[in-house]
Amino acid sequence: MEKSVVKINRRIKEVLGSTTLAITARAKELQSKGIDVVNFGAGEPDFDTPDTIKQAAIKAIEGGFTKYTPSTGTIDLRKAIAAKFKKDNNLEYTPNQIAVSCGAKHSIFNLIQVLIDEGDEVLIPTPYWVSYPEMVKIAGGTNVFIQTGWDTGFKLTPAILEKHITSKSKILFINSPSNPTGVVYSKDELQDIVRICVKHQIYMISDEIYEKLIYDTDQYTSVAALGKDAYDLTITVNGVSKAFSMTGWRIGYAAGPQEIMDYVKNFQDHSTSNPTSISQAAALAALQLPDDDIIVMRDEFKKRRELMMALVEDLPEIRYIRPDGAFYLFCDVSKIGDSDVIAKKILDEVNVAVIPGSGFGAPNFIRFSFATSEERIKEGIKRIGQWIKSQSGS
């Protein structure tokens, strides 16, 4: 008797697994066996969630706040998010324009499902966060990758953008600070991009999850704040994962034009319903805190950035993109070989976890996270340097 063949949805069959999660899982598996792994793969702060936030969650549990909430989040949390947008970004959103979801990733997934039909094109500058193109595949959209490089500082320019726009272009992803490069767009650079999108009536999903982790300036520009035309075409995505070291709490949010957010609500009604009530209570407490803990974490990341850059500069086979934000060093390893092969060998042979650039649309690169201690950064780069020497026979 022939073995039955499971018929999987065509679009789901095309979706690739997350290289970031795969490497992280492999690193944790080795650590569970007692192997000393230096983890440069982590896409999360290594700081603990502040105690005030934890206590808010405990209080919510003890107070019985364990039932359903509105699917897009409690009114108190959405009011706090609206206040955050006003204070930090000079953006006016009503609570009804805001949808709280199970992480910023979930917020983006919802938006893609709501906005994209079969054949619609989504413009994605490279390098990109690994999940953007897979989400588009699930919705039946078409990914249009826009290559950036050293000549533009790995940023999208109006001239490059114009060349990729067609009558089917529906959405442009903007990620500033960027994962994986850490580049941050200036106000002038964003205004030039917005001008093109307004001209062609292209929606912008502005992924601002690393907004609070910027190192060389106090100025941050939110895309939707660049005038009414920008506001009407932008959906702003953020969350508490990075700024408050709350990755596992799974709270993100999106804000945008009322009609779009109404459809996001309807979609979420029939997928997850509400994000966890307890995590919402914790997120509310987080957004009401002063930025003291964030500043301490940001300053520590800045020191680690300087250390990692200095150490990598001593490896002539590698060059890196200087990160203005986030906590990654994106390194060109084309002089050594294929990034997927290198990442596997580095993990297996010297026990350092790094993320290959293929998942970010940049196969010649590897992402190092400096969300770990200075001691581990020194040890990890030392091991990588020794491994490179062993490959060259020197």
Number of C-alpha atoms within 10 A of each C-alpha: 3 4 5 6 6 6 7 8 9 11 14 14 11 11 15 13 12 13 19 21 14 13 22 19 13 15 25 16 13 15 15 11 8 9 12 13 20 22 25 25 27 23 21 19 22 13 14 10 20 15 9 13 22 20 14 20 22 15 15 18 14 10 9 9 16 12 9 13 16 15 21 29 24 21 14 13 23 24 17 19 27 20 20 17 19 13 11 13 15 15 20 17 20 15 20 18 22 29 28 30 30 22 25 24 21 20 25 25 20 23 20 23 18 18 16 20 15 12 14 20 24 26 23 23 23 20 26 24 19 20 19 18 23 20 22 23 21 20 21 20 24 20 19 18 17 17 17 17 13 8 7 10 14 19 22 22 17 16 11 15 18 13 9 13 19 10 9 13 21 23 22 23 17 24 25 28 25 27 25 30 30 24 22 25 21 13 15 11 14 21 18 14 21 27 15 17 25 15 9 15 17 21 22 26 23 21 27 21 26 23 22 21 22 24 17 10 8 7 8 18 20 23 28 26 17 18 11 10 16 21 21 16 21 26 24 26 25 26 29 23 22 21 25 23 19 25 19 12 19 21 26 25 25 28 28 23 17 15 9 15 22 18 16 25 25 14 17 21 14 10 11 14 19 23 24 20 20 21 21 29 23 25 27 22 18 22 19 14 14 9 13 9 16 18 14 11 19 20 15 14 25 22 13 22 26 12 15 21 17 11 15 20 12 12 16 9 16 19 19 18 19 17 24 22 27 33 32 29 27 26 23 21 20 15 11 14 13 17 24 19 10 20 20 18 15 17 21 15 11 17 21 25 28 27 31 29 27 17 22 24 20 20 18 18 30 30 27 27 26 30 25 20 13 17 9 17 23 16 14 23 20 16 18 19 18 14 17 18 13 10 9 8 7 7
